[in-house]
Amino acid sequence: MDAKTAWLPGLKEQTSHSEEAWLLGQPPLQRYLDYMQDTAIGGAAMSRSALVDEWRNANDYWYELEQSEAGIADRIEIRDIDPGLQPCIDEVIASDRYRRGFNELPTRFAMVELEKLIVSQRHVDIHHTERLKARLAGDTPLEQLFWFCMPVRSEESPVDMRRLGSKRFLVWSKSSDFRFHEAALLKPSQISGYEPFGPVGAAIGVMLGYGSNLLNAVQSDNRLLLHNGHHRAYTLLEMGFTHAPCIIRTVTRRDELNLLVSADAASDPSFFFRAARPPMLKDFFDPKIRKVVKVPRLMRLLEISIDIKEHETTDFGALDPSWPNQP
């Protein structure tokens, strides 16, 4: 998903809530009930039977859509991208975000029809989409539209850090996309700005940051499942754009699909790629299945603890070869 921040320019910093647009009627019902009552503001006072009723009515409407719009997801329009954007595409391909995140399956750049993109994400943050709107206008040049969808040049939300102890650290961000990336072995020559109290022989770095946030989708047969960029795609469709630059990754079997998609899509791929009428991006704007929910404004915090064990041996080569791989 997009890196949505927990703040919006123009709103007071002390704003304690955000608003989310939800797709009603999508299973499982229990997940919806738990979210409404445990997370939504005022949810504990909501009538459980009323929540079930509105979910059931929306679920009935999905059945109507299965009859009236059967096969619509198979008719998504995919256009060749403007050749004039090739220098921009080359810049994205050369970026670390692309090289590290899109190196497993065949990919291509194309202009995709927004409203027929299949979605597995059940909600979007409305405040975040309002912030994204400020970056665009109705007559946005094609190149600006490209960089909106492929934000390799943009800066992410700021990160704050605090030492909790000699081996414990807390790192936090206002972005819901903030995450642990990986731990990396570094050479002393790769470290700058650090003043050691003795010669440094090795360094281990803990990498924290954000997802690529490049608008991309997974293609199987004639369907496209939106994988990353839900908020950007939602914003564009709401502003009247019909097509947008998108990275398409093609899968031909389930094992390939499991490498890319969310847990929901991986657990039930037939629902998204074989059902007569899967949920699509345009459904977020259908009042019969759209619900706006107030939720608390959250901060993403990551706590890092370091566990060091010292060992001594007279012959390292005589150790069990599996020892370095043990937890």
Buried (B, 14 or more C-beta within 10 A) or exposed (E): BBBBBBBBEEEEEEEEEBBBBBBBBBEEBEEBBEBBBEEBBEBEEEEEEEBEEBBEEBBEBBEEBBEEBEEBBEEBEBEEBEEEBEEBBEBBBEBEBBEEBBEEBEBBBBBBBBBBBBBBBBBBBBBBBBBBEEBBEEEBEEBEBBBBBBBBEEEBBEBEEEEEEEEEBEBBBBBBBBBEEEEEEEEEEEEEEEEEEEEEEEBEEBEBBBBBBBBBBBBBEEBBBBBBBBBBBBBBBBBEBEBBBBBBBEBEEEEBBBEBBEEBBBEBBEBBBEBEBBBBBBBBEBEBBBBEBBBEBEEBEBEBEEEEEEEEEEEEEEEEEEEEEEE
